[in-house]
Amino acid sequence: MPRYFEIIITGRQLAALVAGAALAIAVAFGLGVGVRTLQPTADEVAAVAPTPMWQPTPPAIPTAAPTAQVAPVPIPTATQAPVPTERPRALPTVVAAASGQPRWVQVAALGRREQAEGVRNRVVALGYTPRQVLVQPAAGGKFRVRVGPFPDVESAGRVAARLRAEGFGGAFVVNE
C-alpha cells in the first residue's frame, strides 16, 4: 500500500529556500562568466602559437576510375487490389460459464454505503473499470463490494489473490 507524506513549510522557510536557490543560480552564473573570461580568444591563440618553418604537403588523393552507372529500378505505379480479410469477430462478453453461474470476487461487506463506495473507488483506482466494481445492498443492512463477473473460478481466483496482495485481505470468490 503506498504511503503518503505531507511537507509543511513556514513562510520564513520558504523565503530562505527561494533566497538559497537564487544565490545558487547567481553563483553558477558568476562561475560560468569567470571561466569564459579565462579562456583565450582565437586571436590570442593565433598570436601565441608558433608558426612552423615548413608546411607539410597534403597527401595525394587517388582518383577512382569511372564506374558504369546503374539504371534506377522502376517503381510500379499500378496498385494491387486489396486482399479481402476475414471480418474480425466481436470480443466475447464476460457471461456465465457453460458449467453454471458467473463468479464474483467479494472485496468487502460494510455497514454504511459511504464506506462501500470508498472501497469501490480504491478498487477502481487499481485499474478495474467502474462497470466491473459494484456496490450491492445485502441482508442485514450491509453493502457488498464485488468485482466481476468472471467466466471461471481460475480467473476469479487470480483477481482475488491480486486484491489480497493490494491490501484487501478479505477478498474471496463467490458464485452468484
C-alpha positions as CSV (number, residue, x, y, z in Angstrom):
1,M,0.0,0.0,0.0
2,P,1.5,3.4,-0.9
3,R,2.5,5.8,1.8
4,Y,1.9,9.5,1.5
5,F,3.8,12.2,3.3
6,E,3.0,15.8,3.9
7,I,5.6,18.5,3.8
8,I,4.8,21.7,5.8
9,I,6.9,24.8,5.2
10,T,6.6,28.0,7.1
11,G,6.8,31.4,5.3
12,R,10.3,32.0,6.7
13,Q,11.5,28.6,5.5
14,L,10.0,29.2,2.0
15,A,11.7,32.6,1.8
16,A,15.0,31.1,2.8
17,L,14.6,28.3,0.2
18,V,13.9,30.8,-2.6
19,A,16.8,33.0,-1.5
20,G,19.1,30.0,-1.4
21,A,18.0,28.9,-4.9
22,A,18.6,32.5,-6.2
23,L,22.0,32.6,-4.6
24,A,22.9,29.2,-6.2
25,I,21.9,30.4,-9.6
26,A,23.8,33.6,-9.2
27,V,27.0,31.7,-8.1
28,A,26.7,29.3,-11.1
29,F,26.2,32.3,-13.5
30,G,29.2,34.0,-12.0
31,L,31.4,30.9,-12.3
32,G,30.3,30.5,-15.9
33,V,31.2,34.1,-16.8
34,G,34.5,33.8,-14.9
35,V,35.5,30.6,-16.8
36,R,34.6,32.2,-20.1
37,T,36.8,35.2,-19.4
38,L,39.8,32.9,-18.5
39,Q,39.6,31.1,-21.9
40,P,41.8,32.7,-24.6
41,T,40.2,34.0,-27.7
42,A,41.1,32.8,-31.2
43,D,43.2,35.9,-31.8
44,E,45.2,35.3,-28.7
45,V,45.8,31.7,-29.6
46,A,47.0,32.6,-33.1
47,A,49.3,35.2,-31.6
48,V,50.9,32.8,-29.2
49,A,51.1,29.8,-31.5
50,P,54.4,29.3,-33.2
51,T,54.5,29.3,-37.0
52,P,56.1,26.2,-38.5
53,M,59.2,26.6,-40.6
54,W,57.9,24.3,-43.3
55,Q,54.4,23.4,-44.4
56,P,53.7,19.8,-44.9
57,T,52.2,18.9,-48.3
58,P,48.8,17.2,-48.2
59,P,48.8,13.6,-49.3
60,A,47.7,12.9,-52.8
61,I,44.1,11.6,-53.1
62,P,43.9,8.8,-55.5
63,T,41.2,9.2,-58.1
64,A,38.9,6.3,-58.8
65,A,38.3,5.0,-62.2
66,P,34.9,5.9,-63.6
67,T,32.3,3.3,-62.9
68,A,29.3,2.3,-65.0
69,Q,26.1,3.9,-63.9
70,V,23.4,1.6,-62.7
71,A,19.9,2.3,-64.1
72,P,17.4,3.1,-61.4
73,V,14.9,0.4,-60.6
74,P,11.4,1.4,-61.8
75,I,8.7,1.6,-59.2
76,P,5.5,0.1,-60.4
77,T,2.7,2.6,-60.4
78,A,-0.2,0.2,-60.6
79,T,-1.6,-0.7,-57.3
80,Q,-2.7,-4.2,-56.4
81,A,-6.2,-4.9,-55.4
82,P,-6.6,-5.2,-51.7
83,V,-6.8,-8.7,-50.3
84,P,-10.0,-9.4,-48.5
85,T,-9.5,-10.3,-44.9
86,E,-11.7,-12.1,-42.5
87,R,-14.1,-9.9,-40.6
88,P,-13.0,-9.5,-37.0
89,R,-15.1,-11.4,-34.5
90,A,-16.7,-9.4,-31.7
91,L,-14.9,-9.7,-28.4
92,P,-16.6,-12.3,-26.2
93,T,-18.6,-10.7,-23.4
94,V,-18.0,-12.0,-19.9
95,V,-21.0,-14.1,-19.1
96,A,-21.7,-17.2,-17.1
97,A,-19.5,-20.2,-17.9
98,A,-21.1,-23.1,-19.6
99,S,-20.8,-25.0,-16.4
100,G,-23.1,-22.7,-14.5
101,Q,-23.2,-19.3,-12.8
102,P,-20.7,-16.5,-13.1
103,R,-18.1,-16.0,-10.4
104,W,-17.6,-12.8,-8.5
105,V,-14.9,-11.6,-6.1
106,Q,-16.3,-10.1,-3.0
107,V,-13.9,-7.5,-1.7
108,A,-15.8,-6.3,1.4
109,A,-19.2,-6.2,3.1
110,L,-19.7,-2.9,5.1
111,G,-22.4,-1.4,7.2
112,R,-22.5,2.0,5.5
113,R,-22.9,2.8,1.8
114,E,-20.3,5.6,2.0
115,Q,-17.7,3.1,3.3
116,A,-18.6,0.7,0.5
117,E,-18.3,3.5,-2.1
118,G,-14.9,4.4,-0.7
119,V,-13.7,0.8,-1.1
120,R,-15.2,0.7,-4.6
121,N,-13.2,3.8,-5.5
122,R,-10.0,2.2,-4.2
123,V,-10.6,-0.9,-6.3
124,V,-11.3,1.2,-9.4
125,A,-8.0,3.1,-8.7
126,L,-6.2,-0.3,-9.1
127,G,-7.3,-0.4,-12.7
128,Y,-10.7,-2.1,-12.8
129,T,-13.4,-0.3,-14.7
130,P,-16.2,1.2,-12.7
131,R,-18.6,-1.1,-14.6
132,Q,-16.8,-4.1,-13.1
133,V,-16.9,-3.0,-9.5
134,L,-20.4,-3.0,-7.9
135,V,-21.8,-2.0,-4.6
136,Q,-24.8,-4.2,-3.9
137,P,-27.2,-4.0,-0.9
138,A,-27.3,-7.2,1.2
139,A,-29.3,-8.6,4.0
140,G,-28.8,-7.1,7.5
141,G,-28.2,-3.5,6.1
142,K,-24.8,-4.4,4.7
143,F,-23.4,-3.3,1.4
144,R,-21.2,-5.7,-0.6
145,V,-18.4,-4.5,-2.9
146,R,-17.9,-7.1,-5.7
147,V,-15.7,-7.3,-8.8
148,G,-16.8,-9.3,-11.8
149,P,-18.4,-11.3,-13.3
150,F,-15.8,-13.8,-14.3
151,P,-16.4,-16.8,-16.5
152,D,-14.5,-19.3,-14.4
153,V,-13.1,-20.0,-10.9
154,E,-9.4,-19.6,-12.0
155,S,-9.7,-16.1,-13.3
156,A,-11.8,-15.0,-10.3
157,G,-9.2,-16.6,-8.1
158,R,-6.4,-14.7,-9.7
159,V,-8.3,-11.4,-9.2
160,A,-9.0,-12.3,-5.6
161,A,-5.3,-13.0,-5.0
162,R,-4.3,-9.7,-6.6
163,L,-6.8,-7.8,-4.4
164,R,-5.5,-9.6,-1.3
165,A,-1.9,-8.5,-2.3
166,E,-3.1,-4.9,-2.7
167,G,-4.4,-4.8,0.9
168,F,-7.9,-6.2,0.6
169,G,-7.2,-9.2,2.8
170,G,-10.9,-10.4,2.9
171,A,-11.3,-10.8,-0.8
172,F,-12.8,-14.2,-1.8
173,V,-14.6,-15.8,-4.8
174,V,-18.4,-16.3,-4.7
175,N,-20.8,-18.0,-7.1
176,E,-23.8,-15.9,-8.0
